[in-house]
Amino acid sequence: MKRYKLIKDFRYIYKRGMIFYVIAESEFIGVKEFVLQTINLDGKIILSEKELKDYFRQLY
C-alpha cells in the first residue's frame, strides 16, 4: 500500500507531517483522483493528481 506524508498544511484541517495511505485511485477521461486515509483512520480526503503532487511526498 502506498504511503504519503503531508509536506505542508492542507485545508486547515490536516497538519504538516501527517501520514496517509492511498486506498483508491481512479482515472476518468484523463483526470486522476486519489482517496487518501489517515494512518489513524480519522478522516479521508479526495485529491486530484495536482494536489497530490503539491502537498504530499511518497514514503518508501
C-alpha positions as CSV (number, residue, x, y, z in Angstrom):
1,M,0.0,0.0,0.0
2,K,1.4,3.4,-0.9
3,R,2.1,5.9,1.9
4,Y,2.3,9.6,1.6
5,K,3.5,12.3,4.0
6,L,1.9,15.8,4.1
7,I,4.6,18.4,3.3
8,K,2.5,21.5,4.1
9,D,-0.8,22.2,5.8
10,F,-3.8,21.1,3.8
11,R,-7.3,22.7,4.0
12,Y,-6.7,24.0,7.6
13,I,-7.6,20.5,9.0
14,Y,-4.6,18.3,8.3
15,K,-1.2,19.5,9.6
16,R,2.3,19.0,8.0
17,G,3.9,15.7,8.8
18,M,0.7,13.6,8.9
19,I,0.9,10.2,7.1
20,F,-1.8,8.9,4.8
21,Y,-2.4,5.7,2.9
22,V,-3.8,5.6,-0.7
23,I,-6.9,3.5,-0.5
24,A,-8.2,4.2,-4.0
25,E,-7.0,5.5,-7.4
26,S,-9.3,6.3,-10.3
27,E,-9.0,7.8,-13.7
28,F,-11.8,9.0,-15.9
29,I,-11.1,10.6,-19.3
30,G,-7.5,11.6,-18.3
31,V,-8.4,13.0,-14.8
32,K,-6.9,11.1,-12.0
33,E,-8.3,11.2,-8.4
34,F,-6.9,9.7,-5.3
35,V,-8.6,8.8,-2.0
36,L,-6.3,9.0,1.0
37,Q,-7.0,7.7,4.5
38,T,-5.1,9.0,7.6
39,I,-2.9,6.4,9.3
40,N,-5.1,6.6,12.5
41,L,-8.3,6.3,10.5
42,D,-9.6,9.8,11.5
43,G,-10.6,11.0,8.0
44,K,-10.5,10.6,4.3
45,I,-9.7,13.1,1.6
46,I,-10.2,13.0,-2.2
47,L,-7.5,14.7,-4.2
48,S,-6.6,15.5,-7.8
49,E,-3.3,14.5,-9.2
50,K,-2.1,18.1,-9.0
51,E,-3.0,18.4,-5.3
52,L,-1.2,15.2,-4.5
53,K,2.0,16.4,-6.1
54,D,1.7,19.8,-4.5
55,Y,1.0,18.7,-0.9
56,F,2.3,15.2,-0.5
57,R,5.6,13.2,-0.7
58,Q,5.6,9.5,-1.2
59,L,7.3,7.4,1.5
60,Y,9.2,4.2,0.8
